[in-house]
Amino acid sequence: MKHIILGTLVLTITALIFLVYTKGDRTFGPSSVAIISVLVAFSFFCIISLIVYRSNKREAIVRIWLALISSLVVYLAMDLGLGYFFISPVSPPIILDEHVHHRLAPNTSSEYKSRDFHYIQRVNGLGLRGSDIQSTKEKSTYRVLMLGDSFTMGKGVGDHQTFSALLQDSLNRHVDAINRKRFEVLNAGVDSYAPILSFLQLKQLAGSLVPDLIVLNLDMSDLLQEVVYRKLATYGSDGQIVGVRSEELGQDGLSKALITVRNWVDSDLYFSRLIRFYVQKWGTSSSEPSVRNMVWFASRELLRHTLADDELDRTDQWQNIFASILSMKKYCDSHGMTFLLTIYPWGHQVNEKEWIPQRWDFIPHGARVSDRSIRIVEDFAEANSIALLNVFAAFRAYNGGRPLYYGEDMHWTPAGHELMARELERFMLSQIIGTR
């Protein structure tokens, strides 16, 4: 037993040195502080055990360590077992990227299960959701490229239920009436994207796909997510953003090892995953503008601009968003593509019944909704001659009987996607395609 205690002490001190060394000059986050505290405490426990082991209390120390080892084995077995049965993917397989921060992993098929939904998501060879397509566009095809975040990607519904797939089917029923064109609606939505990433993605895809219409679906979470992505931006000699690099790229070997361990905990260990999540959540200010808070965690700051009591001056935040949208509009104009901007609500902006109970993770009880942000986008679009589809009224007027949003997930149900597809079809036929 003495050798086991001594070996454990050496491993604990090595792990402590390893963790401190990999951090270097960077600040320690809540998870790192918690791990270091546990390692330090356990190191002292090992030292005390070795000291007491030499006394007449040896048998007591042996019993304590046997109990500790047995408890650890049982914990790990339960952690792995529950993780195997109860942890299902909550985000699509992604690849970290030098230019667009992250993107969907091509040629993947993933199954998602939760209390709200159960579906399979396929990503084709081009990194777009759905079945494979020919990148070369035929002359008889009118191609639409949908850009946006997880609402556009269709988190919560099957491939054939996304509003992009529904829109393609419905538009193709009008082929004979509109120059006998066949319609393709390509779903380039990516979980947690913001306009700056969609713009960089557009420049990557447009050359090979040659779309006729670009649709940017602006999300209410984009205002703050745009801020944190721009903090990671790289700039060209002309001062324009040329890429947004994932903060996890470029790490040294030791840091990559820690990231690998963290990802394994998140994907396979049930209890350890929960502990890490709550330590991180409680130890980090929810108002801190970081990818962790504004993209991966449920921060109440994310949607505060949609509430009546928000008094912050958000001029700079809106200017960030508008700069990306204007860059996208300019790019489309210079490449002969039509540009359409859409805005849509989250559940709390529709009525008091949608998106319950998860909305309380984001929205305080009793908070009143404001349409201030909607008007800001409308004024911007009008001032810059940008075609805008605002579906807030359609969502608020909906009385179809089925919920538009899930209860424990913020995304649209199949009914929400059907409504979005109908509004897009109506607008496109009357304002864009039908005028050609």
N, C-alpha and C positions, 0 to 999 in steps of 0.2 A: 504493500500500500504506500510505503514511503516513496518508492520510485514513481508511482502514479501521481502522487501529490507534487513531487518535484518536477516531473515532466509537464504537469498541468500548469505549474507556476512559470516554467520557461515558455510554454506556448502562449500564456496569457500576456506576459511581458513582451514577447515578440509581436503579438498582435497589437498591443498598445503602441509600441514604437512604430510599427508599420502604419497604423492609422494616423498618428501624429505626423509622420514623415510625408505621407501622401498629401496631406493638407497643405504643407508648406506655409506660404504667406496668406493663404485664403482663410476666410472666417469659418468657424465651426458652426454647422447647422444644428438644430435640435436633436436629430438622430445621432449625429456624431458625438455631441455632448453626452447623450444618454449612454451610448456604447462605451465611451471613455470612462464614464463614472462607474459603470458595471465592471469594466476590466480592472480599474484601480481597486475597487472594493474587493473583487475576487482575488486579486494579487495579495492583498493584505490577509484575506482569509486563508490563502495557501501558506503564507509565511507563518501565521499564527498556528496553523495545523501542524507544520513541521516542528515548530518550537514545542507545542504541547505533546507531540508524538514521542518526544524523548522522555517525557515524564510518565507517571503511573496512570495517566489518563489516555494511554494509547488505545485501549479498547473502545473508549467513547468516540475518539476521533475516527477510528475505523468504521464504527457503526454509522456515524454521521456521513462519512464519505460514501459508504455503500448505499445509504438512503438517498444521497444526492445523485449518485450515478443512476440508480434505479429510476428516480423521478425524472431525470433528464431523458433516459431512454423512452419511458412511457410518454413524456411530453412530445418528443420528436416523432414517435410513432403516431400519436394522435394528430399532431400538426400536419404530417405528411398525408395521413389517411383522410382527414377532413378536407385538406387542400385538394386532394385528388377528386373527391366526390362533389365538393361544393364550390370550388373556385372555377368560374367560367370566364372566358375572355370578356372584358368590358370595352376594350378598344381594339381596332383592327391591327393586324401585324404591320408594323411600320419600319421604314429604313431611315436612319438619321442621314441628313443631307447637308452638303456644303452650301447650297444655294437656296433651297426652300425649307430649311430647318428639318422637315421630316416629310415623308411621302408614303403612300401605300405600297406595300411589298407586292411586286407584280407576280402573277401566276400563283395566287394563293386562294384558298377556300377555307373559311373559318365558320364555326358554329357558335352561336351566341344564345345563351339561356339566362333568363332572369324571371322574376315574378311577373314582369310586364310582357315579355316577348320571348319567342324562340324562332330563330331563323338562321339561314346560311348566307354569308356574304362572299361573293366571288369577285376577285380582282383580276383583270385580264393582263395580257403581256405588256400593255402600254401603261399599266398602273392606274387604270380607270375602273370604276366599279361596273360590273356586268360581264357579259360574254365577250369573246374576242371579236374584233372588228378589223377591217382592212384600213390601214392608215391612209392609203391613197383614196381620195374622194372621187366618185364618179360624177360626170357632168350632170346627170339627172338627179343628183342628191343635194338637198338643202340640209346643211349640217349645223347643228346647234351645240355649243360647248357650254355646259353648266359649270360654274365656278362657285365655291363656297365652302362651308365647313360641314360638320356632322349632320346638320339638317338636310343639306344638299346631298351628302353622301348617302343618307338614308338610314342612320342608325335606328334600329328598332323594327325595321321591316325587311322583307325579302327583296331580292334583286328586281323582280317584276312588279313590286309594289311601290318603288320610289317614284316621286313625281316626275323624274326624268323619263323613266320607262313608260309611265302612264301617258305623259305628254306625247312621246313618240308614237304610241299606238293611236291616240286620238287624232293627232295631226295627219297621220297616214290615211285616215278615213276621209280626208279632204283632198287627196291627191288629184283626183279628176277635176276638182274645182280650181286648183291653184297651179296652173302651168304644168300639170302632170308631174310635179316634183315628188320625189320620195324623201321622207324626212328621217334624219338620224339625230337623236338627242344623246349626246355623250355626257356621262356623269363623271366629272373631274373633281367632285367634292372630296375633301380630306378632313378627317377629324381634327378639330381645333385650329383650322386655318383662319387667317385674317386677311384683309385686302392686299397688304403688301406681299404676302406669300402667294395669293392668287394671281397677282400681277406677274411675279417672277415665274410662276407656273405657266401662265399664258404664253410668255415669251419662249418657254421651252417647248410647248406643245403646238403652237400655232403654225410653225413652219412645216411640220409634217402632216398635221390634220387639216389645215386650210379651212377652218370653220367659216360659215357665212354670218352667224350670229353668236355673239358672246353675251352670256347672261351672268352677271355677278349678283349673287343672292346675299345681300348685306344682313348680317346678324346683329342683334342687340348686344352680344358679348364682344363684338369686334372693337368697340371703342377703346377698351382697356387692353385687350389682347394685342392690338396694333402697337400700343406703346411698348410693351415688353419685347415684342419681336424686333422692333426698330432699334432697341438697345443692343441687339446682337448683329446688326446690319454691317455689311462691308460696303465701301463706296468706291466708285471708279474715279478716274482723273477728272471727270466732268462734275463730280459732286453728287452723282445719282447713285441710288442704291443698286448694287449689282448682285447681292446675295444676302441671305440671313442664315448664318451658320449655326447648327445645333451646338449648344454649349457643351455637350458631351463628346464632341469630336475633338481630336487633337490632345486628348488626355494621355498622360504617360501610362506605362504598362501597369503600374501599381493602381492608379486611379481606375483604369479599365477593369482591373480585377475586382475592385470594390463595387463598381457599377454592375458587374456580372453577378456578384453575390446579392446585391440589392434586388436586381431583377428576378433572381431565383426565389428570393423570399417572397416577392410580390406575386409570383406566378404559381408557387407550389406549397407555401407554408401558410396555413389558415390563421392560427393564433398570432404567429410572428408578424404576419402581414397587417393584422388589425392593430397590434401594438405599435408597429412602425408608423402606421397611418396617423394614429391619435397622438403619438409623441410629436410627429412632424406638424400636425394641425395645431396642437396646443402651444407648441414652442415657437411658432412663426406668426408674426403679425399678419392678419388677413388683409391689411391695407397695403402691405409692401408690394410694389409693382414688380413682380417676377413671374417667369413662366410657371413656376411651381404654384403660385397663388392664383394667377389669372387664367391659367389654362388647365392645370391638373387637379386643383382643389375647388371646392364649393365656397367661393369667397362672396361675402355679401357686398363687397365693393363692385363686383362685376356688373351688376344690374342697377346700381344705385341711381344712375343717371335717368332711369325710367320712372323714378318715384318723385312725388310732388315735393318731398322735403329735401331734395338734393339742392344744395346751395353752392357747390363748388364751381369755380370758373373752369369750364372744360374747353375753352377756345382752342388751346394748343392740341388737345386730344382730337377734336374734330378736324383740325387742320391736317393732322397726320393721316386720318382716314381719307379726307378729300384729296390730299396729294396723291395717294395711291390710286384712287378712282379716276382722277384726272389723267394720270399717267396711262392708265388702262384705256381710257377713252381716246387719248391721243394716239396710242399704239394702234387701236382698232381703226381709227380714221386713216392713218397712214398706210394701213395694209388692206384697205378695202373691206373691212368687216363692220357690221352693225353692232352697236353696243347697247345693252339694256341693263338697267339697275333695278333690282327689286328689294323691297323691305317687307319684313313679316314679323309678327309678334311672338313673344314667348307666352306661355299659358296664363301668367298673371296679368298680362295686358289684354286678355280676351274677356274673361269673366271670373267670378269668384269660385267656380266649380272645377275649372281645368287645373291640371298639374298639382293635384293634392295627393299625398302630403309632402312631396319633395320640395315644393316651392318654399317651404319654411326654412330650408337650408340656405336659401338665397335671399328671401324677402322677409322682413320682419312682420309679425302679426299686426294687422291694422294699418299697414302702409297703404297710402293712396297712390294710384298710378297717374303719371303725367304723360301727356302726348308731346311734350316739349321736344324730345329727340326726333320724333316723326316730322315735326314742322321744320326742324333744322335741316334734315335731309331733303325735304321737299323744296325748301328755299334754295339750297345748294344746287339741286338738279335743275330747277327752273333757271337759275342765274347762269348755268353753264350749258344749257341746251342739251341736257342728258335725258333720254327717255327713261321714265320711272314708272314702275308698277308697284303701287302700294296696296297690299292685300289686307291691311288691318281691318277695314270696313267689312270685307267679305268674311273674315274669321269671326268678327264680333256679331255679325248677323246670322251666322250659321245656326240652324235648328234641326239638324239631321238626325238627332237622337243618339248617335255614337260619339264618344269623346274624341276630341281632336288631338289631345296630348295624353301621354301615359301618366300614371300616378306617381311612380317612384323613379321615373326617368323623365327628363325635360323634353324629350323629342316627340315628334308627331307619330300618331297612330296611323294605320292605313287610311283612315278617314281624313286625317290632316293632309296626307300626301295627295289624296284624291281632290281635295279642295284647292290645293296649291296648283295642281295640274290643270284644273278647270280654269282658274284665273289666268294662268299663263297662256293657255290656248286662246281664251277670249281676247286677251290683250294682243297677242302676237298676230292673230288673224285680222284683227281690226286696225291695228296700229303699225305693224311691221311687215309681215309676209303678205297680207292682203293688199297692201299699197304698191307692191312691186309689179 
